[in-house]
Amino acid sequence: MSKVRIEAFVSIPPCSGGVAVKRLLNEIKAEFGDKVEIVFHTGPGDKEWDEYAISNAPAMVVGELVKFVGLAPSKESLVGALREAGLE
């Protein structure tokens, strides 16, 4: 079983959306454990921001697709994106 990777893009200092994303990802990690890999990118300035053409925080890449930009998704939306990316 392979992990589904979530890349979260948050600003420094964190905006309210970034705080909500971190809280949501803590819930996702607690629920799905080793089935997900969570990586945070702070910036802008990290090369990953340019690689995915992220210009607005917060943002999330789920699997290999940019799924959310400029907002913190609901838990249901994020779980749906994880299922699309192959989470069992």
C-alpha positions in Angstrom: 0.0 0.0 0.0 1.5 3.3 -1.0 0.9 6.5 0.9 -1.0 9.5 -0.5 1.1 12.6 -0.3 -0.4 15.9 0.8 1.7 19.0 0.2 0.4 22.0 2.2 1.5 25.5 1.2 1.2 28.0 4.0 2.4 31.6 4.5 4.6 33.0 7.1 3.3 34.5 9.3 0.3 32.1 9.1 -3.0 33.5 8.0 -6.3 32.2 9.4 -6.6 29.8 6.5 -3.1 28.4 7.1 -4.0 27.8 10.8 -7.2 26.0 9.7 -5.2 23.8 7.2 -2.7 22.8 9.9 -5.6 21.9 12.2 -7.3 19.9 9.5 -4.2 18.0 8.5 -3.6 17.1 12.2 -7.1 15.5 12.1 -6.4 13.7 8.8 -3.1 12.3 10.2 -4.9 11.1 13.3 -7.6 9.4 11.3 -5.5 7.9 8.4 -2.1 7.5 10.0 0.5 5.9 7.8 -1.8 6.0 4.8 -0.9 9.7 4.3 2.3 11.6 4.1 2.0 15.3 4.9 4.7 17.9 3.9 4.5 21.6 4.6 6.0 24.3 2.4 6.3 27.8 3.8 6.8 30.8 1.7 6.4 31.9 -0.9 10.0 31.3 -1.9 10.3 27.5 -1.7 11.0 26.0 -5.1 7.8 23.9 -4.8 5.7 27.1 -4.9 7.1 27.8 -8.4 6.9 24.1 -9.5 3.2 24.0 -8.9 2.6 27.7 -9.8 1.1 28.3 -6.4 0.5 32.0 -5.9 -2.0 32.1 -3.1 -1.9 30.5 0.4 -3.2 28.3 1.8 -3.0 25.7 -0.9 -2.8 21.9 -1.1 -1.5 19.4 -3.6 -3.0 16.0 -3.1 -1.2 13.1 -4.9 0.1 15.0 -7.9 -2.7 17.4 -8.4 -3.2 21.0 -7.1 -6.6 20.6 -5.5 -7.1 23.7 -3.3 -5.8 27.2 -3.6 -6.6 30.2 -1.5 -8.8 28.4 1.0 -8.8 25.8 3.7 -11.0 22.9 2.4 -13.6 21.2 4.5 -12.6 17.8 5.9 -15.1 16.1 3.5 -13.6 17.8 0.5 -10.1 16.8 1.5 -11.1 13.2 2.2 -12.7 13.2 -1.3 -9.5 14.4 -2.9 -7.6 11.7 -1.0 -9.9 9.0 -2.2 -9.5 10.4 -5.8 -5.7 10.1 -5.3 -6.0 6.4 -4.3 -6.5 6.4 -0.5 -8.2 3.2 0.5 
